[in-house]
Amino acid sequence: MAIRIPQEVQDFYEEVQNIYRKLHREPELEYNVHKTAGFVAQYLKDLGLEVTEGIGKTGVSAVLKGIIPIDSQSSNLCIMFRADMDALPIEEDTNLPYKSINPGCMHACGHDAHVAILLVSAKILTMSPDFQGSIKFVFQPAEENLKKGALEMIKDGVLDGVDEVYAIHVGKPLKIGDYLFNNRFGSVNNDHFAVNVVGKGGHGSCPEGTNDPIPVAAAMIQAFCGISANRQRPFRIQTNIVRTSDTYNAIPTSVKLKGAVRSLDSEDREFVIKRMNEICLGLEVAYDITIELEFKRGYGTVKNNKNCGFWCLRAIRQICFGTQFEQILQIGEDFSYFTDRKPGAYLLIGCGEGEHGMHNSKFFIDEQVLLVGISYWVTLAKNRLNSDNY
């Protein structure tokens, strides 16, 4: 396996595995992560850290100060490590002995691993805080489903005194020892749209007395797909939900569409909004039909800072010796709210091969990634807060 795990981390394998399995067994959604947050807070208090609860509604943060005297203002650096805590509304379909006990709720995106990794990292760093400056450990609720937990934590002051922000995400199908880092972006803009095409329904035997919305919806889906044609920068428009009547011999009154738009910058985002509105207006006129379009802006792009990226890559390359992938992750991630305000870096670390990726009911991880994640956080902290590295 293309990894090198320090012995100080290897010694905590059983502990981090037990924490991970406990969290996986007891997933919670959105801001309702009370049990998880309580466990996190108590673990950090037991380490003797300065803990803040209820930040961003149900978030938790803790600060660890290094023991090496600060010799200048530039060495009084505070770096933030973030882990998201929430699960997904998915019914787990695995045979794991620690599968979810909460119906319709599952850690299908690895946030349980993120929390376990950061908790044990905090423990190891607390045992040997031989660095200058400080580390803020942040455990965030409500990353999934555009609930903007990061923004709520920012409103409550989680970034006060923070100079740099870092986050990791476990990912498939990357092997253990592989990782993904793009030197500009850690994610894309992730927006949602909803369209209601309203015509006139009726019996299928009398189409002349109706105005069928289905051909209009079909034309709209095709036209939306064509928006990205001849554009230099890639973006994606996907219509993922189509709903109408389930009566086989009736022309429906309306068709509802929902989908996602993924883009890299504000110019592309505004271009998509403009073209979607133009398409809807044109189809309204052409088919004498009513079209209602709602565009909901989601998370922006995570921006990887050059200097933070240097420290990120330096740390992971001391641990992982597999392949570095550099493509831009086509995901939405509210860590973007942090990198909008502070320089930061976002890294994806491989958690095993397999056909069942994130947000799948059969998702699971190779637990060796827990050791990789801890090694990364500990190495990054020691490298970045070493007095020779400011």
C-alpha positions as CSV (number, residue, x, y, z in Angstrom):
1,M,0.0,0.0,0.0
2,A,1.4,3.4,-1.1
3,I,1.3,5.1,2.3
4,R,3.6,5.7,5.2
5,I,1.9,6.1,8.6
6,P,3.9,7.5,11.5
7,Q,4.0,5.2,14.6
8,E,2.4,7.9,16.7
9,V,-0.6,7.7,14.5
10,Q,-0.6,3.9,14.0
11,D,-0.9,3.5,17.8
12,F,-4.4,5.1,17.6
13,Y,-5.9,2.9,14.9
14,E,-8.2,1.0,17.2
15,E,-9.5,4.2,18.8
16,V,-10.2,6.1,15.6
17,Q,-11.8,3.0,14.1
18,N,-14.1,2.7,17.1
19,I,-15.0,6.4,16.9
20,Y,-15.7,6.1,13.2
21,R,-17.9,3.0,13.6
22,K,-19.9,4.7,16.4
23,L,-20.6,7.7,14.3
24,H,-21.5,5.6,11.3
25,R,-23.9,3.7,13.3
26,E,-25.7,6.8,14.7
27,P,-26.0,9.3,11.8
28,E,-27.8,12.6,12.1
29,L,-29.1,15.1,9.6
30,E,-28.5,18.8,8.9
31,Y,-28.5,20.9,12.1
32,N,-30.0,18.1,14.1
33,V,-26.6,16.6,15.0
34,H,-27.1,17.0,18.7
35,K,-25.8,13.6,19.7
36,T,-22.8,13.8,17.4
37,A,-22.0,17.3,18.6
38,G,-22.3,16.3,22.2
39,F,-19.9,13.4,21.7
40,V,-17.4,15.7,19.9
41,A,-17.6,18.4,22.6
42,Q,-17.0,15.9,25.4
43,Y,-14.1,14.3,23.6
44,L,-12.4,17.7,23.1
45,K,-13.1,18.7,26.7
46,D,-11.5,15.5,27.9
47,L,-8.3,16.6,26.1
48,G,-8.4,19.8,28.1
49,L,-9.1,22.1,25.2
50,E,-11.0,25.4,25.2
51,V,-14.3,24.3,23.6
52,T,-17.2,26.4,22.2
53,E,-20.5,24.7,21.6
54,G,-23.6,25.8,19.8
55,I,-21.7,27.8,17.2
56,G,-23.6,27.8,13.9
57,K,-26.6,26.3,15.9
58,T,-25.0,22.9,16.6
59,G,-21.4,23.3,15.6
60,V,-18.4,22.8,17.9
61,S,-14.9,24.4,17.9
62,A,-11.8,24.0,20.0
63,V,-8.5,25.8,20.1
64,L,-5.1,24.3,20.8
65,K,-2.2,26.6,21.4
66,G,1.4,25.6,20.7
67,I,4.0,25.5,23.5
68,I,6.9,27.0,21.6
69,P,7.2,30.7,22.5
70,I,6.1,33.1,19.8
71,D,9.1,35.1,18.6
72,S,7.3,37.5,16.3
73,Q,3.8,38.6,15.3
74,S,4.2,36.7,12.0
75,S,4.6,33.5,14.0
76,N,1.3,34.0,15.9
77,L,-0.5,32.1,13.2
78,C,-3.9,30.4,13.7
79,I,-4.9,27.7,11.2
80,M,-8.3,26.1,11.1
81,F,-9.0,22.4,10.4
82,R,-12.7,21.7,9.6
83,A,-14.7,18.4,9.6
84,D,-18.4,18.3,8.6
85,M,-20.7,16.2,10.9
86,D,-24.0,15.6,9.1
87,A,-25.3,12.6,7.2
88,L,-27.7,12.1,4.3
89,P,-31.4,11.1,4.1
90,I,-30.5,7.7,2.5
91,E,-31.5,4.2,3.7
92,E,-28.3,2.3,4.1
93,D,-28.0,-0.9,2.1
94,T,-24.8,-2.6,3.4
95,N,-24.1,-5.6,5.5
96,L,-21.6,-3.7,7.7
97,P,-21.8,-4.8,11.4
98,Y,-21.9,-1.1,12.3
99,K,-24.5,0.0,9.7
100,S,-26.9,2.8,10.5
101,I,-29.5,2.2,13.2
102,N,-31.4,5.3,12.2
103,P,-34.0,4.5,9.5
104,G,-33.7,6.6,6.3
105,C,-30.4,8.2,7.5
106,M,-26.9,7.2,6.5
107,H,-23.3,8.5,6.5
108,A,-23.0,8.0,2.7
109,C,-20.5,10.8,2.2
110,G,-17.7,10.1,4.7
111,H,-18.5,12.8,7.2
112,D,-18.3,10.3,10.0
113,A,-14.7,9.6,8.9
114,H,-13.9,13.3,8.8
115,V,-15.0,13.7,12.4
116,A,-13.2,10.6,13.7
117,I,-10.0,11.7,11.9
118,L,-10.0,15.2,13.2
119,L,-10.9,14.2,16.8
120,V,-7.9,11.8,17.0
121,S,-5.7,14.3,15.3
122,A,-6.6,16.8,18.0
123,K,-5.7,14.2,20.6
124,I,-2.3,13.5,19.1
125,L,-1.5,17.2,18.6
126,T,-2.6,17.9,22.2
127,M,-0.2,15.3,23.4
128,S,2.7,17.0,21.6
129,P,1.9,20.7,20.8
130,D,5.5,21.5,19.8
131,F,4.7,24.4,17.5
132,Q,4.1,28.1,17.6
133,G,0.7,29.7,17.0
134,S,-2.6,27.8,17.3
135,I,-5.0,25.4,15.7
136,K,-8.8,25.8,15.7
137,F,-10.6,22.5,15.3
138,V,-14.0,23.1,13.7
139,F,-16.9,20.5,13.6
140,Q,-19.6,21.8,11.3
141,P,-23.3,20.8,11.0
142,A,-25.4,21.0,7.8
143,E,-23.0,20.8,4.9
144,E,-25.3,18.7,2.8
145,N,-28.4,19.7,0.9
146,L,-27.5,23.5,0.7
147,K,-28.2,24.0,4.4
148,K,-25.1,26.3,4.7
149,G,-23.8,25.2,8.0
150,A,-20.5,26.9,7.3
151,L,-22.2,30.3,6.8
152,E,-24.0,29.9,10.1
153,M,-20.8,29.2,11.9
154,I,-19.2,32.3,10.2
155,K,-22.1,34.4,11.4
156,D,-21.3,33.2,15.0
157,G,-17.6,34.2,14.6
158,V,-15.9,30.9,14.0
159,L,-13.3,32.7,11.7
160,D,-12.4,35.3,14.3
161,G,-8.6,35.2,14.7
162,V,-8.2,32.6,12.0
163,D,-5.5,33.1,9.3
164,E,-5.8,30.0,7.1
165,V,-8.5,27.3,6.6
166,Y,-8.1,23.7,5.6
167,A,-10.4,20.7,5.0
168,I,-10.2,17.2,3.6
169,H,-12.8,14.9,2.1
170,V,-12.5,11.1,1.7
171,G,-13.3,10.0,-1.9
172,K,-14.0,7.0,-4.1
173,P,-12.9,5.5,-6.4
174,L,-9.4,6.7,-5.4
175,K,-7.2,4.0,-3.9
176,I,-5.6,4.4,-0.5
177,G,-2.5,6.4,-1.2
178,D,-4.0,8.4,-4.1
179,Y,-5.2,11.9,-3.6
180,L,-6.7,14.8,-5.6
181,F,-5.8,18.4,-5.4
182,N,-6.3,21.2,-8.0
183,N,-4.1,24.2,-7.5
184,R,-7.0,26.6,-8.2
185,F,-10.4,25.1,-7.3
186,G,-11.5,22.5,-4.8
187,S,-15.1,22.5,-6.1
188,V,-17.5,24.2,-8.5
189,N,-20.5,26.5,-8.2
190,N,-23.5,24.2,-7.5
191,D,-26.8,25.8,-8.3
192,H,-30.3,24.3,-8.6
193,F,-33.2,25.1,-10.8
194,A,-36.9,24.2,-11.0
195,V,-39.3,24.7,-13.9
196,N,-43.0,24.4,-14.1
197,V,-44.4,24.1,-17.6
198,V,-48.2,24.8,-17.4
199,G,-50.4,23.9,-20.4
200,K,-54.0,22.6,-20.6
201,G,-54.7,19.0,-19.8
202,G,-57.5,16.8,-21.1
203,H,-58.4,13.4,-22.4
204,G,-55.9,11.7,-24.7
205,S,-58.7,11.2,-27.3
206,C,-59.2,14.9,-27.7
207,P,-55.7,16.5,-28.0
208,E,-57.2,19.4,-30.0
209,G,-58.7,20.8,-26.9
210,T,-55.5,20.7,-24.9
211,N,-52.1,22.3,-24.9
212,D,-49.7,19.5,-24.1
213,P,-46.8,20.6,-21.9
214,I,-44.7,17.4,-22.4
215,P,-43.2,18.3,-25.9
216,V,-42.4,21.7,-24.4
217,A,-40.6,20.2,-21.5
218,A,-38.7,17.8,-23.8
219,A,-37.6,20.7,-26.0
220,M,-36.5,22.6,-22.9
221,I,-34.3,19.8,-21.6
222,Q,-32.6,19.6,-25.0
223,A,-32.2,23.4,-25.2
224,F,-30.7,23.5,-21.7
225,C,-28.2,20.8,-22.6
226,G,-27.1,23.0,-25.6
227,I,-26.3,26.1,-23.5
228,S,-22.7,24.9,-22.9
229,A,-22.0,24.5,-26.6
230,N,-19.1,26.6,-27.9
231,R,-18.1,27.8,-24.5
232,Q,-14.4,27.7,-23.6
233,R,-14.9,27.0,-20.0
234,P,-16.7,23.8,-19.1
235,F,-20.0,23.8,-17.1
236,R,-22.8,21.3,-16.7
237,I,-26.5,21.6,-16.8
238,Q,-28.4,18.5,-15.8
239,T,-32.2,18.0,-15.7
240,N,-32.5,15.2,-13.1
241,I,-36.1,15.2,-12.1
242,V,-39.2,15.1,-14.5
243,R,-42.6,14.9,-12.9
244,T,-46.1,14.9,-14.5
245,S,-49.4,13.0,-14.4
246,D,-49.3,9.2,-13.9
247,T,-52.5,8.7,-15.9
248,Y,-51.8,6.9,-19.1
249,N,-54.7,8.2,-21.1
250,A,-54.7,11.8,-20.1
251,I,-52.7,14.8,-21.3
252,P,-51.3,16.4,-18.2
253,T,-51.8,20.0,-17.2
254,S,-48.2,20.6,-16.2
255,V,-44.7,19.1,-16.2
256,K,-42.2,19.9,-13.4
257,L,-38.5,19.8,-14.0
258,K,-35.6,20.1,-11.5
259,G,-31.9,20.0,-12.1
260,A,-28.5,21.3,-11.3
261,V,-26.0,23.7,-12.8
262,R,-22.3,23.4,-12.1
263,S,-19.9,26.1,-13.2
264,L,-16.6,27.6,-12.3
265,D,-17.0,31.3,-12.0
266,S,-19.6,34.1,-11.7
267,E,-19.5,34.9,-15.5
268,D,-20.5,31.4,-16.4
269,R,-23.2,31.3,-13.7
270,E,-24.8,34.6,-15.0
271,F,-24.5,33.4,-18.6
272,V,-26.5,30.2,-17.7
273,I,-29.2,32.1,-15.9
274,K,-29.6,34.5,-18.8
275,R,-29.8,31.7,-21.4
276,M,-32.3,29.6,-19.4
277,N,-34.6,32.7,-19.1
278,E,-34.3,33.3,-22.8
279,I,-35.1,29.7,-23.6
280,C,-38.1,29.7,-21.4
281,L,-39.4,33.0,-22.9
282,G,-38.9,31.6,-26.4
283,L,-40.8,28.4,-25.7
284,E,-43.6,30.3,-24.0
285,V,-44.1,32.3,-27.2
286,A,-43.7,29.4,-29.6
287,Y,-46.1,27.1,-27.8
288,D,-48.4,29.7,-26.2
289,I,-47.8,28.1,-22.8
290,T,-46.9,29.3,-19.3
291,I,-43.4,28.6,-18.0
292,E,-42.2,29.4,-14.5
293,L,-38.4,29.2,-13.8
294,E,-36.9,29.4,-10.4
295,F,-33.1,29.5,-10.1
296,K,-31.5,28.9,-6.7
297,R,-27.9,29.8,-6.1
298,G,-26.1,27.2,-4.1
299,Y,-22.5,26.9,-2.9
300,G,-19.8,28.8,-4.7
301,T,-16.4,27.4,-5.7
302,V,-13.8,26.4,-3.1
303,K,-10.7,28.4,-3.9
304,N,-7.3,26.8,-3.3
305,N,-4.8,29.4,-2.2
306,K,-1.3,29.0,-3.7
307,N,0.6,29.2,-0.4
308,C,-1.9,27.0,1.5
309,G,-1.8,24.5,-1.4
310,F,2.0,24.3,-1.0
311,W,1.6,23.3,2.7
312,C,-1.2,20.9,1.8
313,L,0.8,19.1,-0.9
314,R,3.9,19.1,1.2
315,A,2.1,17.3,4.0
316,I,0.2,14.7,1.9
317,R,3.3,13.8,-0.1
318,Q,5.1,12.8,3.1
319,I,2.3,10.3,3.7
320,C,0.9,9.1,0.3
321,F,2.9,7.8,-2.6
322,G,0.2,7.0,-5.0
323,T,-1.2,9.1,-7.9
324,Q,-2.0,12.8,-7.6
325,F,-5.0,13.7,-9.6
326,E,-5.5,17.3,-10.5
327,Q,-9.0,17.7,-12.1
328,I,-11.5,20.0,-10.6
329,L,-14.0,18.2,-8.4
330,Q,-17.6,18.7,-9.8
331,I,-19.1,18.9,-6.4
332,G,-20.8,21.5,-4.3
333,E,-19.1,22.3,-1.0
334,D,-19.9,25.0,1.6
335,F,-16.3,25.1,2.6
336,S,-16.4,27.7,-0.1
337,Y,-17.8,30.2,2.4
338,F,-14.6,29.8,4.4
339,T,-12.2,30.2,1.4
340,D,-14.2,33.3,0.3
341,R,-13.0,34.9,3.5
342,K,-9.7,33.3,4.3
343,P,-6.9,31.6,2.3
344,G,-7.2,27.9,2.4
345,A,-6.8,24.5,0.7
346,Y,-9.2,21.5,0.1
347,L,-7.8,18.0,-0.4
348,L,-9.5,14.8,-1.5
349,I,-7.9,11.6,-0.1
350,G,-8.6,8.2,-1.6
351,C,-10.7,5.9,0.6
352,G,-10.7,2.8,-1.6
353,E,-11.8,1.4,-4.9
354,G,-15.3,0.1,-5.7
355,E,-18.4,0.9,-7.7
356,H,-20.4,2.4,-4.9
357,G,-19.3,6.0,-4.5
358,M,-20.4,8.9,-2.3
359,H,-24.2,9.4,-1.8
360,N,-24.8,5.8,-2.6
361,S,-26.7,3.5,-0.2
362,K,-23.9,0.9,-0.5
363,F,-21.1,3.4,0.2
364,F,-18.3,2.3,2.6
365,I,-14.7,3.2,3.2
366,D,-11.4,1.3,3.5
367,E,-10.7,2.2,7.1
368,Q,-7.0,2.7,6.4
369,V,-8.0,6.1,5.2
370,L,-8.6,7.1,8.8
371,L,-4.8,6.7,9.4
372,V,-4.0,8.7,6.2
373,G,-6.3,11.5,7.3
374,I,-4.8,11.7,10.8
375,S,-1.3,11.6,9.5
376,Y,-2.1,14.4,7.1
377,W,-3.6,16.7,9.8
378,V,-0.7,16.1,12.2
379,T,1.9,16.6,9.5
380,L,0.3,19.7,8.2
381,A,0.1,21.2,11.6
382,K,3.7,20.5,12.5
383,N,5.0,21.7,9.1
384,R,2.9,24.9,8.9
385,L,3.4,26.0,12.5
386,N,7.1,25.1,12.7
387,S,9.0,28.3,13.7
388,D,11.2,28.0,10.6
389,N,8.3,28.0,8.1
390,Y,6.6,31.4,8.6
